[in-house]
């Protein structure tokens, strides 16, 4: 990791925390720190599942419970178990909580305006653009790639979304029964792996890898949700799967794709994949790609395994 880049991130963090006032216990001039204020905003008008609220903010259970107890003691929220599962608690704003949230919203607008007011129009545009870029990159850095079972609900959700999207794009539609779909056992260790990308606990994409002992490794069913495109997840999936294939002893990585998926084809080529002759009978494939990858000890033999 570059030392100058780390120093830049730390300088940025110091400037931002000082400028937005998170160093004070009375955030935005109210009687609570920024953690409690942020919880009030995230709970929102409809209330929230406490577990999902913790995931959204990346808070551990004990700290989140302390913040919620403080808000409850101030009469700003109520906590109650859900009727169908008493292990799951829901937090909702009281009337006083909604009023406090409105004040925080107003003061947050005032703080944002105070940051923009000293700048001229050009500087405001530059700051807005820089903030949007920082938000995009920090969001990308927050996404986790988790190994999951291909039958996990998040995996199934992603695969169903994948099938629905390609059904709209492919000239002939998409029928999973006609496709050379790997069975779930081929995407479980030691025969393979299945990854799900998550942001704040929500699935955003998936990718599978087959690592058969007697054939090249193969990328299967890579998909990124439309709302997450532009975060570099496709490139990140491929890099992760390439590393896993190499660790499994493979020196050749394959994939196939449909001619309508122009962005995917461009991504594969930019990541070093080269188009080759068809290596399977996938009815929905129009292009086949391969990439030589270094083996565990730098081996690049043509065997593919």
N, C-alpha and C positions, 0 to 999 in steps of 0.2 A: 504494500500500500504506500502511495506517495506521501511523504511527510509534509510537503507543501500543501497538498490537497487537504490533509487532515487539519493542518493549522488554519486553512481558509474556512473549513466547516466550523471550527471552534469559534473563530472571530464572528462568523455569521450568527451563530447561536447566541453569542454574548450581546451583539447589537439588537437582535430581535427580542430576546427576553427582556432586555432593559426597556426597549421602545414600546412594547405592548403591555408592560406593567405586570408581568407575571412574578416579579421578585417581591411583590408586596402581598401581605396577608389580606388586605382589603382591595381585592381586584375591582377595577372600575369604580372605586370609591364606595363599594358596598361592604357589608359586614361578613364577607366570606372570601376564602382564597380561590384561585383560578380553578382548582379541581372541582369544587362544589358548583361553581358557576357553569363550568363546561357540562357537568352532569345535568343540570337544569335544562340547558339548551338541548342536549341529546335526547332527553326523555320525551320532549315534545308534547304536542297536544293529545296524542293518542295513547301515550304511555309506552313502556318498553319492558320486554322480558329482561330481567336482571342479568342473566347469563349472557345474552346477546349484547347487552349494554357493556358488560365487562370486556367482551371480545372486541367490540367496536373501538374502545378506547385503550385496549391493551393493559387493563388494570388487573392486579391479582385480587383474589377473592376477599382477603382480609382488608386491604386498603379500600376497595370499593364499598365494602360493608360499613366501614367507619364513615366514609363520606355520606352514604345514604342514611345512616343513623343520625348524623348531624342535621341533615336536611329534614328528616322526619321529626326530630326534636323541635325544629324551628317551625313546624307546621306547614312546610312547603311541599311535602310529598307524602303519599301513603304507599305502604307495601302490603301485598296480599298474595297468597298462593293461588295459582290458577285452579279452577274447579275440576278440570279433567286430569290434572297432575299436580298434586300439592307439593311436589319437590321443586316445581318451577314457580318462581315468584315474579310478580309484575309490579312495577313501580309507576305511579301516576302522579301528576301534578295536582295539588289542591288549588282552590281559587287563589289563595295567597301565593302559591308557587307560580301560577300563570301570570300574576301581576308582577312578581319579581323577575320572571323571565322576560316580560315585556320591557321592564326597566333596563335589564342587561342588554337586550337587543338595541335599545335606543342609545345607550352609552357606548356600545360597541361601534355603532354607526358614527358617533361623534369622534371616537378614537381614530377610526379609519380616515375620517375627513381631516382630522388634525395632522395625520401623516402626509396627506396629499396637499394640503393647503399651501405650505411653503414652496412647493414645486411649480414650475411653469408647465404648460400643456404638454410640451415634448417630454419633460422629465416624468410627468405622470404616466404618459403612455409607456415610456421605457420601464418604469417601476411595475406597472401592471403586467407588461409582457414578461418581465423577469420573474415576477411572483407566479405567474401561470406556469412558467417553465420549471421553477422550483417545486411547485405543487405537483406537477406531472412526474418529475424525477423522484421526489420523495414518495409519491404513491407507488411508483414502480419498485422502489427499494423496500416498501412495506409488504409487498406481495410475497407469500411463502409458497414454495413447491413442496408438497407433502406426498410421500408414498402412501397409497391407500389400496385397499382391495378393490378390484374392478366391480364388485357387487355393492360397494358402499353407496349410500344414497347420493352423496355428492358426485361420485363417479357416474352413477346412472343418470343423474340430472344433466351432467355435461354431455354424456353420450346421446341422450335424447335430444338435447338442443343442437348438437352436431348434426344428427340425422335430419332434424327438421330444417336446418339451414341449407344443407347440401341438397335436400329434396327440392328446395326452391330454386337453387342455382343450376343444378345439372340439367342438361338439355332433355334427358330421359327421365328425370325425377330420380329418386333414390329409394330402393327397396332393400332393407338390410338382409332379407332372406336370400337375395341374389349375390350379395357381396361376399368376398373372402374374409369375413370377420374372424379374428382369432377367438378361440374359446377363452373363457376367463382363466383357465389354468395356464394358458400361454402368456398371460400378463401378470403372473404371480411368481415370486422367487421360488426356485432358482431358474425357471424357464423364461422369466421376463419381469417387468415391473410396470406399474401404472402410477402416473403422477397427476395430482390435481393442484391447480394454482388457487390460492385463497387470499382474499383481502378482507381483513376484519372478520374472518370466519366464513365469508361467503365465497362459494366456488366461482371462479372466473374462467377456467379453462382446464384442459386435460391433454395428456399425451401418453401413449403406451410404447413399450419397447419389448420386442421379442428377442430372446437370446438363446436360440436353439444350439445344441452342442455340435451339430453337423452341418450348419448353414450360416450364412452371414446374418448379423443382427439387422432388425428391421423396425423402423418407426411406424407406429400405427395410430390412427384416430387422434391426430393432433388438432386441437380446436381452441380458439380464444374467443370469449364473449365479445360482441361488438363494442360494448361499453368500455372494454379493457384494451382495445386495439390502440396501438401507438405507445404502449408501455414497454415494448421490447420483449414481451412474453414468448412469442414464437421463437425468437433467437435464443432466449434463455432456456426454453424447453430443449431445443436441439443440442445446445452445449452440454446440458445436464445429461441427456440421454447418450450423447457421444462418449462422455466420461464413463458412464455406467457400462456401455458396451465394451470399452477398452478394458475396464477392470474385469469384465467377464472373459477376457482373452480374445475378443474379436478385433479384427483389423479392417473390416469392411462393414459399412453401414448403408442400408438401402431404404428406399421409400418409393411409393407411387402416388400419383395425384391426377386429378381431372383437369382437362384443358380450360375449364371455366374459372378455375381458382388462380387467377393471374397474380395476386399478391403472394400467395403461397409459393408459386413457381419462382417468382423473383427472389423470395426469401431463401429458398433452397440453393439457388445459384449463388447468391451473395455469401452463403455460408460454406461454399466450397463443394457443393454437390454437382456432379456432372451427369448429363443425360446419357442413358445407355439404352440398349435394346430391352424389350420386355423380358422380365424375369419371372412373371407369374401370369395367371389368366384372369386377373381382376377385371370384371366387366365394366367397372366405372373408371378405370385408369386409362389415360391417354399418354402420360409421361411417366418414365421410370428413371430414378436417379440413384447414384452410388457415390460414396465418399470413402476414400482411404483414410483410416485413422491409425495413429500410433498405438501399438500394443502396450501391455504393461511395462515392458522393458525396451520400448522404442522399436519393437519389431514391426516391419511393414511388409511381411511376406504376402504373396498374392492368394494365399489359401482362403482368406475371408473368415477364418475361425481360429 
